[in-house]
């Protein structure tokens, strides 16, 4: 698996972690809870980046900074996926 990471938490944060793991909760251990919180944070950051890129694209289109695509987007995506599979 991965490597260990030791964290120092305030009493308030430790109580929050403890209240979200153990009997009657979704997580069996504090490690499971913290890993899930970190995964959620990572996904939010990645989603924000995608949203920003989409908004940039819209702004480019509104400003007329676009070029008509004459190719086959489906084939382009399929070819890209095929090259990933071969790796």
MOPAC internal coordinates of N, CA, C and O (Angstrom, degrees):
PM7 1SCF
backbone

  N    0.0000 0     0.00 0     0.00 0    0    0    0
  C    1.4523 1     0.00 0     0.00 0    1    0    0
  C    1.5207 1   108.57 1     0.00 0    2    1    0
  O    1.2310 1   119.37 1    38.37 1    3    2    1
  N    1.3136 1   118.81 1  -141.63 1    3    2    1
  C    1.4517 1   122.92 1  -177.59 1    5    3    2
  C    1.5077 1   111.80 1   -98.63 1    6    5    3
  O    1.2310 1   121.50 1    15.14 1    7    6    5
  N    1.2938 1   114.74 1  -164.86 1    7    6    5
  C    1.4538 1   119.93 1   178.75 1    9    7    6
  C    1.5244 1   110.36 1  -101.90 1   10    9    7
  O    1.2310 1   121.22 1   -18.33 1   11   10    9
  N    1.3003 1   115.26 1   161.67 1   11   10    9
  C    1.4650 1   120.94 1  -178.26 1   13   11   10
  C    1.5237 1   110.25 1   -80.36 1   14   13   11
  O    1.2310 1   121.49 1   -28.87 1   15   14   13
  N    1.3167 1   114.76 1   151.13 1   15   14   13
  C    1.4551 1   121.87 1   176.89 1   17   15   14
  C    1.5206 1   107.50 1  -139.65 1   18   17   15
  O    1.2310 1   120.39 1   -58.10 1   19   18   17
  N    1.3048 1   116.86 1   121.90 1   19   18   17
  C    1.4618 1   120.73 1   178.05 1   21   19   18
  C    1.5198 1   109.14 1   -95.88 1   22   21   19
  O    1.2310 1   120.73 1   -45.95 1   23   22   21
  N    1.3155 1   116.21 1   134.05 1   23   22   21
  C    1.4602 1   121.69 1  -178.28 1   25   23   22
  C    1.5139 1   110.68 1  -122.07 1   26   25   23
  O    1.2310 1   121.36 1   -36.50 1   27   26   25
  N    1.3102 1   115.00 1   143.50 1   27   26   25
  C    1.4639 1   120.57 1   170.70 1   29   27   26
  C    1.5199 1   106.77 1  -101.48 1   30   29   27
  O    1.2310 1   120.56 1   -54.54 1   31   30   29
  N    1.3228 1   116.54 1   125.46 1   31   30   29
  C    1.4560 1   121.69 1  -178.66 1   33   31   30
  C    1.5199 1   110.46 1  -117.25 1   34   33   31
  O    1.2310 1   121.60 1   -30.02 1   35   34   33
  N    1.3179 1   114.54 1   149.98 1   35   34   33
  C    1.4586 1   118.31 1   171.81 1   37   35   34
  C    1.5265 1   107.50 1   -69.22 1   38   37   35
  O    1.2310 1   120.60 1   -16.66 1   39   38   37
  N    1.3133 1   116.46 1   163.34 1   39   38   37
  C    1.4686 1   120.05 1   177.93 1   41   39   38
  C    1.5295 1   110.83 1   -58.39 1   42   41   39
  O    1.2310 1   120.69 1   141.38 1   43   42   41
  N    1.3243 1   116.28 1   -38.62 1   43   42   41
  C    1.4621 1   121.18 1  -179.68 1   45   43   42
  C    1.5398 1   110.96 1   -63.60 1   46   45   43
  O    1.2310 1   120.30 1   134.36 1   47   46   45
  N    1.3406 1   117.03 1   -45.64 1   47   46   45
  C    1.4596 1   119.88 1   179.25 1   49   47   46
  C    1.5204 1   111.55 1   -67.47 1   50   49   47
  O    1.2310 1   120.29 1   140.97 1   51   50   49
  N    1.3137 1   117.06 1   -39.03 1   51   50   49
  C    1.4716 1   119.60 1   178.47 1   53   51   50
  C    1.5339 1   110.29 1   -62.68 1   54   53   51
  O    1.2310 1   120.32 1   139.22 1   55   54   53
  N    1.3205 1   116.99 1   -40.78 1   55   54   53
  C    1.4610 1   120.36 1   177.95 1   57   55   54
  C    1.5333 1   110.49 1   -64.26 1   58   57   55
  O    1.2310 1   120.44 1   142.08 1   59   58   57
  N    1.3219 1   116.77 1   -37.92 1   59   58   57
  C    1.4587 1   121.04 1   177.49 1   61   59   58
  C    1.5262 1   110.76 1   -62.97 1   62   61   59
  O    1.2310 1   120.32 1   132.90 1   63   62   61
  N    1.3261 1   116.99 1   -47.10 1   63   62   61
  C    1.4618 1   121.35 1   177.91 1   65   63   62
  C    1.5229 1   109.67 1   -60.36 1   66   65   63
  O    1.2310 1   120.51 1   131.24 1   67   66   65
  N    1.3182 1   116.63 1   -48.76 1   67   66   65
  C    1.4667 1   120.56 1  -178.42 1   69   67   66
  C    1.5256 1   112.21 1   -60.93 1   70   69   67
  O    1.2310 1   120.48 1   144.87 1   71   70   69
  N    1.3292 1   116.69 1   -35.13 1   71   70   69
  C    1.4655 1   119.48 1  -178.45 1   73   71   70
  C    1.5329 1   112.16 1   -73.70 1   74   73   71
  O    1.2310 1   120.49 1   166.76 1   75   74   73
  N    1.3317 1   116.67 1   -13.24 1   75   74   73
  C    1.4560 1   120.72 1  -178.39 1   77   75   74
  C    1.5188 1   113.91 1  -106.79 1   78   77   75
  O    1.2310 1   120.08 1  -170.57 1   79   78   77
  N    1.3175 1   117.45 1     9.43 1   79   78   77
  C    1.4602 1   119.80 1   177.57 1   81   79   78
  C    1.5183 1   110.08 1  -143.11 1   82   81   79
  O    1.2310 1   122.04 1   -25.41 1   83   82   81
  N    1.3164 1   113.70 1   154.59 1   83   82   81
  C    1.4556 1   119.72 1  -177.93 1   85   83   82
  C    1.5120 1   110.99 1   108.89 1   86   85   83
  O    1.2310 1   120.55 1    15.37 1   87   86   85
  N    1.3045 1   116.56 1  -164.63 1   87   86   85
  C    1.4675 1   121.64 1  -177.76 1   89   87   86
  C    1.5241 1   111.52 1   -58.21 1   90   89   87
  O    1.2310 1   121.13 1   -44.66 1   91   90   89
  N    1.3243 1   115.45 1   135.34 1   91   90   89
  C    1.4591 1   120.91 1   176.79 1   93   91   90
  C    1.5124 1   114.47 1    78.74 1   94   93   91
  O    1.2310 1   119.80 1  -170.13 1   95   94   93
  N    1.3272 1   117.98 1     9.87 1   95   94   93
  C    1.4578 1   120.79 1   179.19 1   97   95   94
  C    1.5263 1   109.30 1  -122.12 1   98   97   95
  O    1.2310 1   120.91 1    -4.74 1   99   98   97
  N    1.2883 1   115.86 1   175.26 1   99   98   97
  C    1.4612 1   121.92 1  -179.29 1  101   99   98
  C    1.5257 1   112.15 1   -75.89 1  102  101   99
  O    1.2310 1   119.88 1   155.82 1  103  102  101
  N    1.3126 1   117.84 1   -24.18 1  103  102  101
  C    1.4648 1   122.47 1  -173.43 1  105  103  102
  C    1.5240 1   110.85 1  -114.98 1  106  105  103
  O    1.2310 1   121.06 1   -44.47 1  107  106  105
  N    1.3237 1   115.59 1   135.53 1  107  106  105
  C    1.4593 1   120.15 1   179.89 1  109  107  106
  C    1.5172 1   111.96 1   -79.06 1  110  109  107
  O    1.2310 1   120.46 1   148.05 1  111  110  109
  N    1.3313 1   116.72 1   -31.95 1  111  110  109
  C    1.4704 1   120.04 1  -175.37 1  113  111  110
  C    1.5247 1   110.56 1  -133.87 1  114  113  111
  O    1.2310 1   120.36 1   -21.05 1  115  114  113
  N    1.3256 1   116.92 1   158.95 1  115  114  113
  C    1.4654 1   119.77 1   174.14 1  117  115  114
  C    1.5311 1   112.07 1   -59.16 1  118  117  115
  O    1.2310 1   120.11 1   144.75 1  119  118  117
  N    1.3263 1   117.39 1   -35.25 1  119  118  117
  C    1.4649 1   120.22 1   179.36 1  121  119  118
  C    1.5210 1   111.51 1   -61.08 1  122  121  119
  O    1.2310 1   120.29 1   136.23 1  123  122  121
  N    1.3428 1   117.04 1   -43.77 1  123  122  121
  C    1.4649 1   120.32 1   178.32 1  125  123  122
  C    1.5221 1   110.56 1   -60.29 1  126  125  123
  O    1.2310 1   120.71 1   135.97 1  127  126  125
  N    1.3223 1   116.24 1   -44.03 1  127  126  125
  C    1.4607 1   120.99 1  -179.28 1  129  127  126
  C    1.5271 1   111.09 1   -62.58 1  130  129  127
  O    1.2310 1   120.16 1   130.90 1  131  130  129
  N    1.3202 1   117.30 1   -49.10 1  131  130  129
  C    1.4666 1   121.21 1  -177.55 1  133  131  130
  C    1.5260 1   110.32 1   -64.39 1  134  133  131
  O    1.2310 1   119.82 1   138.42 1  135  134  133
  N    1.3371 1   117.94 1   -41.58 1  135  134  133
  C    1.4673 1   120.20 1   177.84 1  137  135  134
  C    1.5265 1   110.56 1   -60.19 1  138  137  135
  O    1.2310 1   119.94 1   137.63 1  139  138  137
  N    1.3133 1   117.73 1   -42.37 1  139  138  137
  C    1.4573 1   120.48 1  -179.60 1  141  139  138
  C    1.5254 1   111.59 1   -66.63 1  142  141  139
  O    1.2310 1   120.40 1   139.08 1  143  142  141
  N    1.3187 1   116.83 1   -40.92 1  143  142  141
  C    1.4675 1   120.75 1   177.29 1  145  143  142
  C    1.5284 1   109.73 1   -61.06 1  146  145  143
  O    1.2310 1   120.21 1   137.96 1  147  146  145
  N    1.3280 1   117.21 1   -42.04 1  147  146  145
  C    1.4644 1   120.63 1   179.38 1  149  147  146
  C    1.5330 1   111.24 1   -66.33 1  150  149  147
  O    1.2310 1   120.40 1   139.76 1  151  150  149
  N    1.3314 1   116.84 1   -40.24 1  151  150  149
  C    1.4702 1   119.88 1   177.26 1  153  151  150
  C    1.5249 1   110.77 1   -62.06 1  154  153  151
  O    1.2310 1   120.37 1   136.68 1  155  154  153
  N    1.3269 1   116.89 1   -43.32 1  155  154  153
  C    1.4633 1   120.66 1   178.59 1  157  155  154
  C    1.5283 1   110.87 1   -61.13 1  158  157  155
  O    1.2310 1   120.38 1   136.90 1  159  158  157
  N    1.3102 1   116.88 1   -43.10 1  159  158  157
  C    1.4632 1   121.32 1   178.96 1  161  159  158
  C    1.5252 1   110.42 1   -61.88 1  162  161  159
  O    1.2310 1   120.42 1   135.45 1  163  162  161
  N    1.3294 1   116.80 1   -44.55 1  163  162  161
  C    1.4649 1   121.66 1   178.74 1  165  163  162
  C    1.5235 1   110.38 1   -60.35 1  166  165  163
  O    1.2310 1   120.07 1   135.89 1  167  166  165
  N    1.3319 1   117.48 1   -44.11 1  167  166  165
  C    1.4594 1   121.39 1   178.83 1  169  167  166
  C    1.5246 1   111.45 1   -63.30 1  170  169  167
  O    1.2310 1   119.93 1   140.17 1  171  170  169
  N    1.3394 1   117.74 1   -39.83 1  171  170  169
  C    1.4721 1   120.83 1   178.23 1  173  171  170
  C    1.5210 1   110.88 1   -63.51 1  174  173  171
  O    1.2310 1   120.23 1   138.89 1  175  174  173
  N    1.3374 1   117.16 1   -41.11 1  175  174  173
  C    1.4652 1   120.91 1   178.97 1  177  175  174
  C    1.5239 1   110.47 1   -64.59 1  178  177  175
  O    1.2310 1   120.47 1   135.65 1  179  178  177
  N    1.3431 1   116.71 1   -44.35 1  179  178  177
  C    1.4652 1   120.53 1   179.20 1  181  179  178
  C    1.5215 1   110.85 1   -64.77 1  182  181  179
  O    1.2310 1   119.81 1   139.46 1  183  182  181
  N    1.3335 1   117.97 1   -40.54 1  183  182  181
  C    1.4628 1   121.37 1   178.51 1  185  183  182
  C    1.5222 1   110.87 1   -64.53 1  186  185  183
  O    1.2310 1   120.38 1   140.61 1  187  186  185
  N    1.3140 1   116.89 1   -39.39 1  187  186  185
  C    1.4651 1   120.47 1   178.21 1  189  187  186
  C    1.5285 1   110.17 1   -63.28 1  190  189  187
  O    1.2310 1   120.34 1   139.96 1  191  190  189
  N    1.3183 1   116.95 1   -40.04 1  191  190  189
  C    1.4636 1   120.55 1   176.97 1  193  191  190
  C    1.5159 1   111.87 1   -62.79 1  194  193  191
  O    1.2310 1   120.58 1   138.24 1  195  194  193
  N    1.3256 1   116.49 1   -41.76 1  195  194  193
  C    1.4678 1   120.51 1   178.15 1  197  195  194
  C    1.5299 1   110.29 1   -64.98 1  198  197  195
  O    1.2310 1   120.42 1   136.14 1  199  198  197
  N    1.3456 1   116.80 1   -43.86 1  199  198  197
  C    1.4729 1   119.98 1   178.15 1  201  199  198
  C    1.5250 1   110.72 1   -59.98 1  202  201  199
  O    1.2310 1   120.42 1   136.32 1  203  202  201
  N    1.3323 1   116.80 1   -43.68 1  203  202  201
  C    1.4594 1   120.46 1   179.37 1  205  203  202
  C    1.5226 1   111.34 1   -61.32 1  206  205  203
  O    1.2310 1   120.38 1   139.07 1  207  206  205
  N    1.3330 1   116.88 1   -40.93 1  207  206  205
  C    1.4636 1   120.62 1   179.17 1  209  207  206
  C    1.5291 1   110.69 1   -65.37 1  210  209  207
  O    1.2310 1   120.48 1   139.62 1  211  210  209
  N    1.3212 1   116.69 1   -40.38 1  211  210  209
  C    1.4711 1   120.79 1   178.24 1  213  211  210
  C    1.5265 1   109.94 1   -64.26 1  214  213  211
  O    1.2310 1   120.63 1   134.50 1  215  214  213
  N    1.3316 1   116.39 1   -45.50 1  215  214  213
  C    1.4719 1   119.47 1   178.62 1  217  215  214
  C    1.5217 1   111.34 1   -62.36 1  218  217  215
  O    1.2310 1   120.17 1   140.52 1  219  218  217
  N    1.3294 1   117.27 1   -39.48 1  219  218  217
  C    1.4697 1   120.48 1   175.92 1  221  219  218
  C    1.5262 1   110.00 1   -60.02 1  222  221  219
  O    1.2310 1   120.66 1   138.00 1  223  222  221
  N    1.3379 1   116.34 1   -42.00 1  223  222  221
  C    1.4630 1   120.03 1   178.57 1  225  223  222
  C    1.5174 1   111.86 1   -62.97 1  226  225  223
  O    1.2310 1   120.59 1   137.37 1  227  226  225
  N    1.3335 1   116.49 1   -42.63 1  227  226  225
  C    1.4627 1   119.59 1   176.64 1  229  227  226
  C    1.5270 1   111.02 1   -61.25 1  230  229  227
  O    1.2310 1   120.80 1   136.21 1  231  230  229
  N    1.3178 1   116.07 1   -43.79 1  231  230  229
  C    1.4657 1   119.35 1   179.67 1  233  231  230
  C    1.5220 1   110.89 1   -62.36 1  234  233  231
  O    1.2310 1   120.02 1   140.37 1  235  234  233
  N    1.3317 1   117.56 1   -39.63 1  235  234  233
  C    1.4668 1   120.79 1   176.32 1  237  235  234
  C    1.5232 1   110.60 1   -61.72 1  238  237  235
  O    1.2310 1   120.61 1   136.61 1  239  238  237
  N    1.3349 1   116.43 1   -43.39 1  239  238  237
  C    1.4643 1   119.96 1  -179.69 1  241  239  238
  C    1.5264 1   110.79 1   -64.58 1  242  241  239
  O    1.2310 1   120.22 1   136.64 1  243  242  241
  N    1.3275 1   117.19 1   -43.36 1  243  242  241
  C    1.4646 1   121.60 1   179.19 1  245  243  242
  C    1.5205 1   110.68 1   -61.29 1  246  245  243
  O    1.2310 1   120.69 1   141.45 1  247  246  245
  N    1.3449 1   116.28 1   -38.55 1  247  246  245
  C    1.4639 1   121.34 1  -177.94 1  249  247  246
  C    1.5322 1   112.24 1   -82.73 1  250  249  247
  O    1.2310 1   120.44 1   179.89 1  251  250  249
  N    1.3311 1   116.77 1    -0.11 1  251  250  249
  C    1.4560 1   119.21 1   178.97 1  253  251  250
  C    1.5164 1   114.02 1    81.35 1  254  253  251
  O    1.2310 1   120.64 1  -166.30 1  255  254  253
  N    1.3241 1   116.38 1    13.70 1  255  254  253
  C    1.4708 1   120.42 1   179.51 1  257  255  254
  C    1.5295 1   109.36 1   -93.86 1  258  257  255
  O    1.2310 1   121.46 1  -114.05 1  259  258  257
  N    1.3126 1   114.81 1    65.95 1  259  258  257
  C    1.4595 1   118.95 1   179.65 1  261  259  258
  C    1.5208 1   109.50 1  -142.79 1  262  261  259
  O    1.2310 1   121.67 1   -19.02 1  263  262  261
  N    1.3084 1   114.42 1   160.98 1  263  262  261
  C    1.4586 1   121.66 1   179.19 1  265  263  262
  C    1.5184 1   107.15 1  -128.38 1  266  265  263
  O    1.2310 1   120.24 1   -44.13 1  267  266  265
  N    1.3149 1   117.15 1   135.87 1  267  266  265
  C    1.4515 1   120.60 1   179.34 1  269  267  266
  C    1.5232 1   109.57 1   -65.70 1  270  269  267
  O    1.2310 1   120.80 1   -51.43 1  271  270  269
  N    1.3242 1   116.07 1   128.57 1  271  270  269
  C    1.4646 1   121.42 1   179.80 1  273  271  270
  C    1.5191 1   108.17 1   -86.65 1  274  273  271
  O    1.2310 1   120.50 1   -58.37 1  275  274  273
  N    1.3097 1   116.65 1   121.63 1  275  274  273
  C    1.4639 1   122.10 1  -176.58 1  277  275  274
  C    1.5243 1   111.78 1  -102.67 1  278  277  275
  O    1.2310 1   119.70 1  -179.90 1  279  278  277
  N    1.3148 1   118.17 1     0.10 1  279  278  277
  C    1.4574 1   121.45 1  -174.23 1  281  279  278
  C    1.5171 1   112.67 1   -90.69 1  282  281  279
  O    1.2310 1   121.68 1    16.14 1  283  282  281
  N    1.3165 1   114.38 1  -163.86 1  283  282  281
  C    1.4580 1   122.77 1  -179.72 1  285  283  282
  C    1.5239 1   107.29 1  -113.89 1  286  285  283
  O    1.2310 1   120.80 1   -80.20 1  287  286  285
  N    1.3208 1   116.07 1    99.80 1  287  286  285
  C    1.4636 1   121.16 1  -175.90 1  289  287  286
  C    1.5242 1   111.24 1   -61.86 1  290  289  287
  O    1.2310 1   119.79 1   138.70 1  291  290  289
  N    1.3306 1   118.01 1   -41.30 1  291  290  289
  C    1.4686 1   121.22 1   179.76 1  293  291  290
  C    1.5299 1   110.13 1   -58.71 1  294  293  291
  O    1.2310 1   120.25 1   134.56 1  295  294  293
  N    1.3543 1   117.12 1   -45.44 1  295  294  293
  C    1.4645 1   121.00 1  -179.82 1  297  295  294
  C    1.5299 1   110.36 1   -65.41 1  298  297  295
  O    1.2310 1   120.76 1   139.38 1  299  298  297
  N    1.3177 1   116.16 1   -40.62 1  299  298  297
  C    1.4617 1   120.42 1   179.05 1  301  299  298
  C    1.5278 1   110.90 1   -60.33 1  302  301  299
  O    1.2310 1   120.48 1   135.38 1  303  302  301
  N    1.3343 1   116.68 1   -44.62 1  303  302  301
  C    1.4618 1   120.73 1   178.84 1  305  303  302
  C    1.5268 1   111.28 1   -67.73 1  306  305  303
  O    1.2310 1   120.37 1   138.50 1  307  306  305
  N    1.3398 1   116.89 1   -41.50 1  307  306  305
  C    1.4645 1   120.38 1   178.40 1  309  307  306
  C    1.5241 1   110.94 1   -62.14 1  310  309  307
  O    1.2310 1   120.51 1   136.38 1  311  310  309
  N    1.3343 1   116.63 1   -43.62 1  311  310  309
  C    1.4698 1   120.61 1   178.90 1  313  311  310
  C    1.5258 1   110.93 1   -62.08 1  314  313  311
  O    1.2310 1   120.69 1   139.98 1  315  314  313
  N    1.3250 1   116.29 1   -40.02 1  315  314  313
  C    1.4669 1   120.63 1   179.34 1  317  315  314
  C    1.5255 1   109.62 1   -64.48 1  318  317  315
  O    1.2310 1   120.00 1   135.31 1  319  318  317
  N    1.3311 1   117.60 1   -44.69 1  319  318  317
  C    1.4524 1   121.39 1   178.82 1  321  319  318
  C    1.5244 1   111.59 1   -64.65 1  322  321  319
  O    1.2310 1   120.19 1   142.11 1  323  322  321
  N    1.3376 1   117.24 1   -37.89 1  323  322  321
  C    1.4582 1   120.75 1   177.87 1  325  323  322
  C    1.5235 1   111.43 1   -63.63 1  326  325  323
  O    1.2310 1   120.47 1   140.15 1  327  326  325
  N    1.3348 1   116.70 1   -39.85 1  327  326  325
  C    1.4696 1   119.77 1  -179.74 1  329  327  326
  C    1.5251 1   111.02 1   -68.55 1  330  329  327
  O    1.2310 1   119.72 1   148.42 1  331  330  329
  N    1.3318 1   118.14 1   -31.58 1  331  330  329
  C    1.4642 1   121.48 1   176.27 1  333  331  330
  C    1.5261 1   110.54 1   -68.76 1  334  333  331
  O    1.2310 1   120.85 1   140.57 1  335  334  333
  N    1.3197 1   115.97 1   -39.43 1  335  334  333
  C    1.4602 1   121.02 1  -179.30 1  337  335  334
  C    1.5193 1   111.52 1   -65.33 1  338  337  335
  O    1.2310 1   120.64 1   146.12 1  339  338  337
  N    1.3272 1   116.38 1   -33.88 1  339  338  337
  C    1.4584 1   121.13 1  -178.40 1  341  339  338
  C    1.5232 1   111.92 1   -74.19 1  342  341  339
  O    1.2310 1   120.26 1   161.62 1  343  342  341
  N    1.3234 1   117.11 1   -18.38 1  343  342  341
  C    1.4778 1   120.95 1  -176.74 1  345  343  342
  C    1.4965 1   111.96 1   -72.42 1  346  345  343
  O    1.2310 1   120.10 1   180.00 1  347  346  345

